[in-house]
Amino acid sequence: MAANRPQQKNRRRHQRVTVGLPVEVHIGEKKKTIVVELVDIAKAGVRFRSLGEEVKLGQRATFTFTVEGQGNCSAEGKVTRVHEGSEFIVELEKANPKFRDFVLSLTK
């Protein structure tokens, strides 16, 4: 059946790179952070997989992770998609220079 489906054009504006990194994320107004997997990363967004914590469309997500030799990579944005199976997409609105450098180093 899958062979009968028309192939969809890739609408991504930026290359995504698989990461698989555990990250603490502060979601919305929640007081504590949640630990999620940073599944993949691109210049304009990230995909996370949570361990069951509920994330909703429109919530703000703020996160920081440390890359050896580069320091703290920080970014924030809005949850724009939530998928069944606990994955969610954050469209980035702010990122520090170390975050941008890290993404650039992965997409070269």
N, C-alpha and C positions, 0 to 999 in steps of 0.2 A: 504493500500500500504506500509506503513512504516514497517509492520511486515515482508515483503519480503526482506527488505534490510539487508545485513549482518551487524552484530554488529562490530563497529570499536574498535580496541584496544586503550586504553588510552596511548598516547605517551608522556605524561607530565613526566618530570624528577622530578618535585617538586610538593608537595601538594599546591593547590590554596585555598585561604580563601576569602570569600565574605566580603567586607569592607563597601562600600557605603559612602565614605568620600569625601567632597569637597576639592579640592587641586588646588593650582595655579601652572601652568606648563609653563616653558619657552621653546618654540619650535623654533629650528633652529636659524635663524638670526633675528627673529621678536623682536622688541624692547620691546613690552609689553607682560606680561604673559596672559594666558587664564585660566579661571576657568573651571575645569572639575570634573567629579565624578571618584574617584578611585574605580572602580567596584570590582576588586579582586586583590589579591597580592600573590606572591610566592617568594621564595628565588632568583630566576633568572629573574623574570619579573613581570610586572603589566599590567592590562587592564584598560583603561580609557574610559569614554564616554564624548564626548564634546557636547556643546550646539549649534553646527552648525559651529564652526570654522574649517577650512580646515587644515588637517594634512596630510603630504605626507610620503611615504616610504623613509627611509634613513635619515630623519631629526633627529637631536639630541633633546632629551627631558631632561630637568633638573627640579627637583622639590624638595620641602621641605614641610613637614607638622609637626605639633606639636602634640605629644601624651602626655596627662596629666600624670605627674609622671615620664615620660621618657625623655622629651625634644624634640629637633628638629631632625626629621628623614629626611635625604637627600639622594638622589640617582640620577643617570643619566644613560642614555643609548640611544639606537637607535630605532626608530620606525621600526618594522619588519613586521607588518601587519596592514592594514587599512580595516575595515569592513564597509559595507553599514550600515547606521543607526548611524553613527558618533562614532563607537567604534574603538579604536586602541590599539595595543600591543606594549609595550616598553620592549626590552630585555636589562636587566641591565648590565652595565659595571663597574660601581662604586657605592658603597653605604657606608655610614658612619656606625660606630659600632652601633649607636642607631637604625638605620633602620634595620640592621641585627637582633638586639635583639628584636625589635618589631615583625618582621616576625616570629622569633623563638617562641615568646610568643603566637602567634596565632596558630601555627602548633603543639603545644604540645598535 
